[in-house]
Amino acid sequence: MIYLDASYIVKCYLREAGSAEVLKLVQKSLGRSSALHGRAEFYSAVHRRLREKHLSARDAAAVWKQFESDERSGLWHWLPITETVVRRACNAFEKLDARYFCGPVTRFISLARQRISFPKFTATIEYCCKRRRISVLTV
């Protein structure tokens, strides 16, 4: 299973820089997941393209319709997020060595949700990938 934040989900539905690479990686994956709030962020991102006139109202509606169809078919797996998960992520950021780049907060929150220790971010990513068979997408 691969974890994507909303910016990468958008690349699956709209043509923009990096879309081809994201689609190639996603299509190889057995499953796709994101934190539940990524769903709302996806809708917001599509609406932003509409507002900025990069999409017509008709095209935005078609994107949302396809996304919802994909959800119904089980293409997306939404990970719940609670206050406890967010608190764990915040605590981990406080302890994280400044040399490490954390990427999108949603990715880090997804890791926090798994109740693993945070001695170093890279160790956390490796542990997560091995334990849950999740590929972390970096384009």
Number of C-alpha atoms within 10 A of each C-alpha: 17 20 25 24 24 23 13 22 25 21 18 20 17 16 10 10 10 12 18 13 13 19 16 11 14 21 11 10 14 10 15 19 19 22 20 17 15 20 17 10 16 21 16 13 16 21 19 14 15 17 12 10 10 13 17 14 14 9 14 19 15 13 18 16 12 13 21 14 12 12 13 10 9 12 15 19 16 17 15 12 16 11 8 11 19 18 14 22 21 16 13 19 16 10 11 16 12 9 8 10 10 14 10 12 14 22 19 21 20 23 21 23 19 12 10 12 14 19 12 14 20 13 12 17 18 14 16 18 15 11 9 11 12 20 19 16 14 9 10
